[in-house]
Amino acid sequence: MAKLNFGGVEENVVTRSEFPLEKAREVLKNETIAVLGYGVQGPGQSLNLRDNGFNVIVGQRKNSKSWDKAVSDGWVPGETLFEIDEACSKATIIEFLLSDAGQIAAWPVVKKNLTPGKALYFSHGFGITYNDKTGIVPPKDVDVILVAPKGSGTSLRRLFLEGKGINSSYAIYQDATGKAYDRVIALGIGVGSGYLFETDFRREVYSDLTGERGTLMGAIQGIFAAQYQVLRENGHTPSEAFNETVEELSQSLMPLIAEKGMDWMYANCSTTAQRGALDWWKKFRDATLPVFKDLYESVKTGNEAQISIDSNSKPDYRDKLNAELKELHDSELWRAGETVRELRPERNK
């Protein structure tokens, strides 16, 4: 384990050079890893583990689209693909990757299979942190660990196939066997993490829920919509408004930020752009800071968790979700985006 120093704040991190894949395979050579759920994180994590040479099975409800997707990805019913109960019984490590609402529903089945010495693995701190709402309280004689890739399962898989990796956080909630650290780091390396940084279940879910509602998804969509609307109201065409709002950011500037940081991106833009950005960024910070403070407090008090549980547990949840996503898809902003993406050079070779 290495320590990184960020202006006096030290963090524990683990890199692939410190904990190579060969060591991860050795740690888990006698383990059977059951990945429960084949929706968001399940495919990427299970396929990466399989390709990295670990003993992996998948647990998923039969007669579902996710079951069919698992079959199409090469998981074999009765050999590497099972119903959730059977997968749990066969596993020594249970990766609990169902949705938060799905975890609540499946918890009785998972809990009965948590015999002493097994490990219960999460990629989100929700179920444990808000266990007064979820009812997920593991027995004391199992390891409870977390690896949370900082990206979607789709990105985790894509970057793995490119020979890269997504950074992940890791946490140990309960070390019953004395092996929790080696298990969690080996799994983090196995699923394709670039490097792993230490957290705990509470901090993971607080930062994750804030980020999803904030700059990762909610805030960025709100800012896109506001700027696009102002440009359109002032006579700019949909193509011009979209290119200035989204396309230039996603295709040109974000890669510069990812490469060397915001200051380097500023340095590689025109002096006019630099001056405007430096003049305006603090105004945007000051305008949004109260919103982020309200958001974090809503996460911290459990209000966001309760809203999620209440909404996602309703039988018509999927229909309502699809209606809200359709509203986004049908907006002029994202219809313009669809057209612009079709005109990108790589689509027209």
Buried (B, 14 or more C-beta within 10 A) or exposed (E): EEEEEEEEEEEEBBBBEBBEBEBBBEBBEEBBBBBBBBBBBBBBBBBBBBBBBBBBBBBBBEEEEBBEBBBEBEBEBEEBBBBBBBBBBBBBBBBBBBBBBBBBEBBEBBBEBBEEEBBBBBBBBBBBBBBEBBEBEBBEEBBBBBBBBBBEBEBBBBBBEEEEBBBBBBBBBBBBBEBBBBBBBBBBBBBBBBBBBBBBBBBBBBBBBBBBBBEBEBBEBEBBBEBBBEBBEEEBEBBEBBBBBBBEBEEEBEEBBEEEEEEEBBEBBEEEEBEEBEEEEEEEEEEBEEBBEEBBEBBEEBEBBEEBBEEBEEEEBEEEEEEEEEEEEEBEBBEBBEEBBEEEEEEEE
